[in-house]
Amino acid sequence: MIKKDLTNSWIDRANVMNNPYAIEKIQEQLGLFGVLFEGKYRLTKRQVAEFYGVDEKTVERYLDKFDQELRQNGYEILTGKRLSEAKKAYVTDTNVPHSRVANLGLFDFRAFLNLGMLLSESERARDLRQFMLDVVLDTIHEKTGGNTKYINQREENYLVAAVRDHSCRKEFAAALDKYVAMGNAKYAIYTNRIYESIFRENAQEYRMVLRLSESENIRETMYSEVLRVISSFETGLAYEMETAFGKNGDRKLTPFEVDAIFKSFANHPLQKPHLEDARNKMASRDLHFRDALHDRLVEYVKAIPKDDFDKFLGERSKTIEERLEDHKDVFKRLKDR
């Protein structure tokens, strides 16, 4: 398992904070506390300091250093009318001065957890960080039935991308057969060349990262966005090989000529945004959801957006069997045509 250090990694902290299913489970198991204000339980700096076993100056130091992150995740400084309303809510709380206070800093549950991810001086915060990481892992396994290897198939666009990929793969293989003067090795060689162009790994290296057996189809583990880029490469390369074949007077292309086509196609500026998007999604999702690190894509690892948690873990997420059942009438109509 890849070790995560929440105190040093903004990406790892964001992956916890952006996961509403894990946050909900953490809150259930940790319990609700604080004072209910505007529909959320809130804690003062003193209450937070007492929980984590540090002094208020330590909390204030972290608030200064990580101001933007903590505010983004629920820390607020109340003034004016909201301050007056908060004083009423905290009327029985001795932690809050009720007069002559111009503002009041309050943590909601997310901000409270966020601070716990940062506090390196607190033993209780260290225990809470491990608890949070355990809950995140348990949540992913619970939502996927423990089958994270095929979590990509739970996304609603996967099935369409897989069908298109199968069609484009056949078109690419046919082009290699018809236009390239090589033996059967060309299919594996140029498929790997596509993979290396898109995500910098050949098929065997990809298997090792995801711990796949030789009998497992690697494309069945790829995200829809990656499959779309592969399909684009295969369709585009098939066209370029056909065009070059025609210009050569219907003479089959040599490996050197095909290599030149591949290089030109992969380095075209049009490919750059698509390649970066595919690399970002593969590197970031595999690291968080599959505990798999693509060493050659480390620079593309980013925080998982909230929408991805809904795609792969939420109500929009379904197994491939469930999606096939949902679309069985469509497939039947297509078959009957």
C-alpha positions as CSV (number, residue, x, y, z in Angstrom):
1,M,0.0,0.0,0.0
2,I,1.3,3.5,-0.9
3,K,1.8,5.5,2.2
4,K,0.0,8.8,2.4
5,D,1.1,11.7,4.6
6,L,-1.8,14.1,5.0
7,T,0.4,16.7,6.8
8,N,2.6,17.2,3.8
9,S,0.4,16.4,0.8
10,W,-2.3,18.9,-0.3
11,I,-3.5,16.4,-2.9
12,D,-4.1,13.7,-0.3
13,R,-5.9,16.1,2.0
14,A,-8.1,17.3,-0.9
15,N,-8.9,13.7,-1.9
16,V,-10.3,13.2,1.6
17,M,-12.2,16.5,1.7
18,N,-13.7,16.0,-1.8
19,N,-15.0,12.6,-0.9
20,P,-18.5,13.2,0.5
21,Y,-19.1,9.5,1.2
22,A,-16.0,9.2,3.3
23,I,-16.7,12.4,5.2
24,E,-20.2,11.2,6.0
25,K,-18.9,7.9,7.4
26,I,-16.2,9.7,9.4
27,Q,-18.8,12.0,10.9
28,E,-21.1,9.0,11.7
29,Q,-18.3,7.1,13.5
30,L,-16.7,10.1,15.2
31,G,-20.0,11.6,16.3
32,L,-21.5,15.1,16.2
33,F,-20.4,17.7,18.6
34,G,-20.2,21.5,18.9
35,V,-23.1,23.9,18.7
36,L,-25.7,23.8,15.9
37,F,-25.6,27.0,13.9
38,E,-27.2,27.6,10.5
39,G,-27.7,23.8,10.1
40,K,-24.1,22.8,10.9
41,Y,-22.3,21.9,14.0
42,R,-19.6,24.4,14.7
43,L,-16.6,24.6,17.1
44,T,-14.7,27.6,18.3
45,K,-10.9,27.8,18.3
46,R,-10.8,27.0,22.0
47,Q,-12.9,23.9,21.5
48,V,-10.8,22.7,18.6
49,A,-7.6,23.3,20.6
50,E,-8.9,21.4,23.5
51,F,-9.9,18.4,21.3
52,Y,-6.5,18.2,19.7
53,G,-4.6,18.9,22.9
54,V,-2.8,22.0,21.7
55,D,-3.0,25.7,22.8
56,E,-5.0,28.3,20.9
57,K,-1.9,30.0,19.6
58,T,-1.0,26.8,17.8
59,V,-4.4,26.8,16.1
60,E,-4.0,30.4,15.2
61,R,-0.6,29.7,13.7
62,Y,-2.2,27.1,11.4
63,L,-5.0,29.4,10.5
64,D,-2.5,32.0,9.4
65,K,-0.4,29.5,7.4
66,F,-3.3,27.6,5.8
67,D,-5.9,30.3,5.7
68,Q,-7.1,29.8,2.1
69,E,-7.3,25.9,2.5
70,L,-9.2,26.0,5.8
71,R,-11.6,28.7,4.6
72,Q,-12.3,26.7,1.5
73,N,-13.2,23.7,3.7
74,G,-15.5,25.5,6.1
75,Y,-13.7,27.8,8.5
76,E,-15.4,31.1,8.8
77,I,-14.9,34.4,10.7
78,L,-18.3,35.8,11.5
79,T,-19.1,39.5,11.8
80,G,-22.2,41.7,11.9
81,K,-25.6,40.1,11.9
82,R,-24.2,36.5,11.6
83,L,-22.0,37.2,14.7
84,S,-25.1,38.4,16.6
85,E,-27.0,35.2,15.6
86,A,-24.0,33.0,16.6
87,K,-23.8,34.6,20.0
88,K,-27.4,33.6,20.6
89,A,-26.6,30.0,19.6
90,Y,-23.6,29.9,21.9
91,V,-25.4,31.6,24.8
92,T,-24.7,28.7,27.1
93,D,-21.2,28.1,25.9
94,T,-18.5,29.4,28.1
95,N,-16.0,29.1,25.3
96,V,-17.5,32.2,23.6
97,P,-17.2,35.7,24.9
98,H,-20.6,37.3,24.4
99,S,-19.8,40.9,24.5
100,R,-17.2,43.3,23.0
101,V,-16.2,40.7,20.4
102,A,-16.0,42.1,16.9
103,N,-15.7,38.7,15.1
104,L,-15.8,35.0,15.9
105,G,-13.9,32.2,14.1
106,L,-15.9,29.0,13.8
107,F,-15.0,25.5,12.4
108,D,-17.6,23.3,10.8
109,F,-16.9,19.6,10.7
110,R,-15.0,19.7,7.4
111,A,-12.7,22.5,8.6
112,F,-12.2,20.6,11.9
113,L,-11.0,17.5,10.0
114,N,-8.9,19.7,7.7
115,L,-7.1,21.1,10.7
116,G,-6.5,17.6,12.0
117,M,-4.8,16.7,8.8
118,L,-2.4,19.5,9.3
119,L,-1.5,19.5,13.0
120,S,1.8,17.8,13.4
121,E,2.1,18.5,17.1
122,S,-1.0,16.7,18.2
123,E,-1.1,13.0,19.0
124,R,-4.8,12.9,18.8
125,A,-4.6,14.5,15.3
126,R,-2.2,11.8,14.2
127,D,-4.6,9.1,15.4
128,L,-7.5,10.9,13.6
129,R,-5.5,11.1,10.3
130,Q,-5.0,7.3,10.3
131,F,-8.6,6.8,11.1
132,M,-9.6,9.0,8.2
133,L,-7.4,7.2,5.8
134,D,-8.8,3.8,7.0
135,V,-12.3,5.1,6.5
136,V,-11.5,6.4,3.0
137,L,-10.1,2.9,2.0
138,D,-13.1,1.1,3.6
139,T,-15.5,3.4,1.8
140,I,-14.0,2.7,-1.6
141,H,-14.0,-1.0,-1.0
142,E,-17.5,-1.0,0.2
143,K,-18.9,1.1,-2.7
144,T,-17.0,-1.1,-5.3
145,G,-17.6,-4.4,-3.6
146,G,-13.8,-4.6,-3.2
147,N,-13.3,-4.7,-7.0
148,T,-11.3,-1.5,-7.5
149,K,-9.5,-3.1,-10.5
150,Y,-12.6,-2.5,-12.6
151,I,-13.8,0.7,-10.9
152,N,-13.4,2.3,-14.3
153,Q,-16.4,0.3,-15.6
154,R,-18.7,1.9,-13.0
155,E,-18.7,5.2,-14.8
156,E,-21.7,5.9,-17.0
157,N,-19.7,6.7,-20.2
158,Y,-17.5,3.6,-20.0
159,L,-19.8,1.3,-22.0
160,V,-20.1,3.6,-25.0
161,A,-16.3,4.3,-25.0
162,A,-15.7,0.5,-24.8
163,V,-17.9,-0.2,-27.8
164,R,-16.3,2.6,-29.8
165,D,-12.8,1.4,-28.8
166,H,-13.6,-2.1,-30.1
167,S,-14.7,-0.7,-33.5
168,C,-11.6,1.5,-33.8
169,R,-9.3,-1.3,-32.7
170,K,-10.6,-3.5,-35.6
171,E,-10.1,-0.5,-38.0
172,F,-6.5,0.0,-36.8
173,A,-5.7,-3.8,-37.0
174,A,-7.1,-3.9,-40.6
175,A,-4.9,-0.9,-41.6
176,L,-1.8,-2.6,-40.2
177,D,-2.7,-5.7,-42.1
178,K,-3.3,-4.0,-45.4
179,Y,-0.8,-1.2,-45.5
180,V,2.3,-2.2,-43.4
181,A,5.0,-4.6,-44.7
182,M,5.7,-6.5,-41.4
183,G,4.9,-9.8,-39.8
184,N,2.4,-10.4,-37.0
185,A,4.6,-8.7,-34.5
186,K,3.4,-5.3,-35.9
187,Y,0.1,-5.6,-34.0
188,A,1.7,-5.7,-30.6
189,I,4.6,-3.3,-31.5
190,Y,2.3,-0.5,-32.7
191,T,-0.3,-1.0,-30.1
192,N,2.4,-0.5,-27.5
193,R,3.6,2.5,-29.4
194,I,0.2,4.0,-29.0
195,Y,0.1,3.3,-25.3
196,E,3.6,4.8,-24.9
197,S,2.5,7.9,-26.7
198,I,-0.6,8.4,-24.6
199,F,0.4,7.3,-21.0
200,R,4.2,6.5,-21.4
201,E,3.9,2.8,-20.6
202,N,3.7,-0.3,-22.8
203,A,1.2,-3.0,-22.2
204,Q,3.4,-5.1,-19.9
205,E,4.4,-2.1,-17.8
206,Y,0.7,-1.2,-17.4
207,R,-0.1,-4.7,-16.3
208,M,2.6,-4.5,-13.6
209,V,1.3,-1.2,-12.2
210,L,-2.2,-2.4,-12.0
211,R,-1.1,-5.9,-10.9
212,L,-3.0,-7.6,-13.8
213,S,-2.5,-11.2,-14.9
214,E,-1.7,-12.1,-18.5
215,S,-5.2,-13.3,-19.1
216,E,-6.8,-10.0,-18.2
217,N,-7.6,-7.5,-20.9
218,I,-5.9,-4.3,-20.0
219,R,-8.4,-2.1,-22.0
220,E,-11.2,-3.4,-19.7
221,T,-9.5,-1.5,-16.9
222,M,-9.0,1.8,-18.6
223,Y,-11.2,4.9,-18.0
224,S,-13.5,6.1,-20.7
225,E,-11.4,9.2,-21.3
226,V,-8.3,7.1,-21.9
227,L,-10.2,4.7,-24.2
228,R,-11.5,7.7,-26.3
229,V,-7.9,9.0,-26.8
230,I,-6.8,5.5,-27.8
231,S,-9.7,5.3,-30.2
232,S,-8.8,8.7,-31.7
233,F,-5.1,7.5,-32.2
234,E,-6.1,4.3,-33.8
235,T,-8.6,5.9,-36.2
236,G,-6.3,8.7,-37.1
237,L,-3.3,6.5,-37.6
238,A,-5.3,4.1,-39.8
239,Y,-6.3,7.1,-42.0
240,E,-2.6,8.3,-42.2
241,M,-1.4,4.8,-43.1
242,E,-4.0,4.5,-45.8
243,T,-3.1,8.0,-47.2
244,A,0.6,7.2,-47.3
245,F,-0.1,3.8,-48.9
246,G,-2.0,5.6,-51.7
247,K,0.8,8.1,-52.2
248,N,3.3,5.3,-52.5
249,G,1.5,3.8,-55.5
250,D,-0.1,1.1,-53.3
251,R,3.2,-0.1,-52.0
252,K,3.1,-1.3,-48.4
253,L,4.8,0.9,-45.9
254,T,8.2,0.0,-44.3
255,P,8.6,0.1,-40.5
256,F,10.6,3.3,-40.9
257,E,7.8,5.0,-42.8
258,V,5.2,3.9,-40.2
259,D,7.5,5.1,-37.4
260,A,7.6,8.6,-39.0
261,I,3.8,8.6,-39.3
262,F,3.5,7.7,-35.6
263,K,6.0,10.3,-34.5
264,S,4.3,13.1,-36.5
265,F,0.8,12.1,-35.3
266,A,1.7,11.8,-31.6
267,N,3.6,15.1,-31.6
268,H,0.9,17.2,-33.3
269,P,-0.2,20.1,-31.1
270,L,-3.8,19.0,-31.4
271,Q,-3.0,15.9,-29.3
272,K,-1.5,17.8,-26.3
273,P,-4.7,18.7,-24.4
274,H,-6.2,15.2,-24.9
275,L,-3.0,13.5,-23.8
276,E,-2.6,15.7,-20.7
277,D,-6.3,15.0,-19.7
278,A,-5.8,11.2,-20.2
279,R,-2.6,11.2,-18.2
280,N,-4.1,13.3,-15.4
281,K,-7.1,11.1,-15.0
282,M,-5.2,7.8,-15.2
283,A,-2.4,8.9,-12.8
284,S,-4.8,10.6,-10.2
285,R,-7.6,8.1,-10.2
286,D,-5.3,5.0,-10.1
287,L,-3.3,6.4,-7.2
288,H,-6.4,7.2,-5.1
289,F,-8.9,4.5,-6.1
290,R,-6.5,1.6,-6.9
291,D,-3.5,2.4,-4.8
292,A,-1.5,2.2,-8.0
293,L,1.3,4.6,-8.9
294,H,2.3,5.3,-12.5
295,D,5.9,6.4,-11.9
296,R,6.2,8.0,-15.4
297,L,3.0,10.0,-14.8
298,V,3.8,11.4,-11.3
299,E,3.8,15.0,-12.6
300,Y,0.2,14.5,-13.7
301,V,-1.2,13.5,-10.3
302,K,-3.8,15.9,-9.1
303,A,-6.6,16.0,-6.5
304,I,-9.7,14.0,-7.4
305,P,-12.6,16.4,-8.1
306,K,-15.9,15.8,-6.3
307,D,-17.7,14.8,-9.5
308,D,-15.4,11.8,-9.9
309,F,-16.5,10.5,-6.5
310,D,-20.1,10.6,-7.7
311,K,-19.1,8.9,-11.0
312,F,-17.4,6.0,-9.4
313,L,-18.8,5.7,-5.9
314,G,-22.2,7.6,-5.9
315,E,-25.7,7.0,-7.3
316,R,-24.4,7.5,-10.9
317,S,-22.0,4.5,-10.3
318,K,-23.1,1.1,-11.5
319,T,-21.4,-2.2,-12.4
320,I,-21.1,-3.1,-16.1
321,E,-23.7,-5.9,-15.5
322,E,-26.2,-3.4,-14.2
323,R,-25.6,-1.1,-17.2
324,L,-26.0,-3.9,-19.7
325,E,-29.3,-4.8,-18.0
326,D,-30.4,-1.2,-18.3
327,H,-29.6,-1.1,-22.0
328,K,-30.8,-4.6,-22.9
329,D,-33.7,-3.3,-24.9
330,V,-31.4,-1.0,-27.0
331,F,-29.1,-3.9,-27.7
332,K,-32.1,-6.1,-28.7
333,R,-33.3,-3.5,-31.2
334,L,-29.9,-3.1,-32.7
335,K,-29.6,-6.9,-33.1
336,D,-33.0,-7.1,-34.8
337,R,-32.2,-4.5,-37.4
